[in-house]
Amino acid sequence: MKTAKKSVALLTGILFTVLLNAQTNWTPDKNHTKIGFTAIHYTITEVEGEFREFDANITSDTDDFDGAKVNFVAKVASLSTNNERRDNHLKGDDFFNAEKYPELKFDGNFKKTDGKYYLIGDLTVRDVTRPIKFDVKYGGTISLGDKGRKAGFKISGAIDRFDYGLKWNSVIETGGLVVEREIKITCNLELNEAKP
């Protein structure tokens, strides 16, 4: 009986070690990653912006990232649309309120379904958390020898800003909003395999 218990314990330990070693951690190459968004202005044009300070960790048990865990945080104060006055308005309480809610967060997973990739999880803005699903284009993984491996993704989708408390609103003469409710999100993500 003792021998059987020892064998089970040994097999459990080996399985745990294999599973632990099979996990690969990935972090963004910030020089080649952009966390961007686009808003329609006056119903006629697009204004683009980005979050310049962010961090992420992706943990994958598979080579194709199916099921990989994704944790992402962006600093709201790093928001930039290349216009200081507009940026200050977006960082204020009409929109993000960077002072009170300094971080934007996402927790979820990559999911591969019928050959297509999605990013599914919870997005938190102004302490409002809602489920969301993004389309994902997986660019593939390459090896750079001693520099390790890289992986690339393009993530795209849209949110209704009103759902997250970004409810500043001004109506123009034609009846449209100065800033439309739908905000498009596009992230070009280049990952570096974390070294053990």
Secondary structure, DSSP 8 states (H G I E B T S, - for coil): -HHHHHHHHHHHHHHHHHHHHH-EEEEE-GGG-EEEEEEEETTTEEEEEEE-SEEEEEEESSTT-TT-EEEEEEEGGGEE-S-HHHHHHHHSTTTT-TTT--EEEEEEEEEEETTEEEEEEEEEETTEEEEEEEEEEEEEEEE-GGG-EEEEEEEEEEEEGGGGT-----B-TTS-BSEEEEEEEEEEEEEEE---
